[in-house]
Amino acid sequence: MNKEQLLEAMALKASITKKQAGEALNAILEGITSSLKKGKTVTLTGFGTFSSSKRSAREGRNPATGAKIKIPATTVPKFKAGKSLKDAVKK
């Protein structure tokens, strides 16, 4: 499912226009993104938890040449599925 298909499903389920569904989805995504940028977690009960995690700098290897490369420290987003989502996918 891509974003367009998700918007169509949202509009149909909520009896709203596709434009309104797009605005709602964009607002949700912007809220999650801004919270993660601030280092906060976002928990949607039953669905899951979005958080950010820091990865330390490390040394890696270029698979093509075998040369050592330095991989810088970075912050990455994480998602942990909630129980309801896990149970729904299992069935």
ZAMARGU-4260 file (C-alpha; in steps of 0.2 Angstrom, whole numbers, plus 5000, padded with zeros to 4 digits):
<rodrens>
0) 5000/5000/5000 | 5007/5017/4995 | 5002/5034/5002 | 4989/5037/4988 | 4980/5020/4992
5) 4981/5024/5011 | 4973/5041/5008 | 4959/5033/4998 | 4956/5020/5012 | 4956/5034/5025
10) 4943/5045/5015 | 4932/5030/5012 | 4932/5024/5030 | 4930/5041/5038 | 4918/5048/5025
15) 4929/5063/5021 | 4937/5069/5005 | 4954/5063/4999 | 4960/5081/5002 | 4955/5081/5020
20) 4962/5064/5022 | 4979/5070/5015 | 4979/5085/5027 | 4976/5074/5042 | 4989/5061/5037
25) 5002/5075/5034 | 4998/5083/5051 | 5001/5066/5059 | 5017/5063/5050 | 5023/5081/5054
30) 5019/5079/5072 | 5028/5062/5074 | 5043/5069/5064 | 5044/5085/5075 | 5043/5075/5091
35) 5057/5063/5085 | 5068/5078/5081 | 5066/5084/5099 | 5071/5067/5105 | 5054/5062/5112
40) 5044/5046/5109 | 5027/5045/5101 | 5016/5031/5107 | 5000/5026/5098 | 4992/5013/5110
45) 4989/4997/5102 | 4998/5002/5086 | 5016/5005/5092 | 5030/5017/5098 | 5041/5028/5087
50) 5057/5034/5095 | 5074/5039/5090 | 5091/5030/5094 | 5109/5036/5093 | 5121/5026/5084
55) 5139/5028/5089 | 5153/5031/5076 | 5161/5015/5070 | 5172/5007/5057 | 5166/4998/5042
60) 5172/4991/5026 | 5168/4995/5008 | 5161/4978/5001 | 5168/4981/4984 | 5186/4986/4988
65) 5188/4980/5006 | 5195/4997/5011 | 5191/5003/5029 | 5179/5017/5031 | 5173/5028/5045
70) 5155/5028/5048 | 5150/5044/5058 | 5138/5044/5073 | 5120/5047/5069 | 5103/5047/5076
75) 5090/5035/5067 | 5071/5033/5069 | 5065/5017/5077 | 5048/5009/5078 | 5042/4995/5090
80) 5025/4987/5085 | 5012/4986/5099 | 5003/4971/5105 | 4987/4974/5095 | 4997/4976/5078
85) 5007/4961/5081 | 4992/4950/5085 | 4983/4957/5069 | 4998/4953/5058 | 5000/4935/5065
90) 4982/4930/5061
</rodrens>
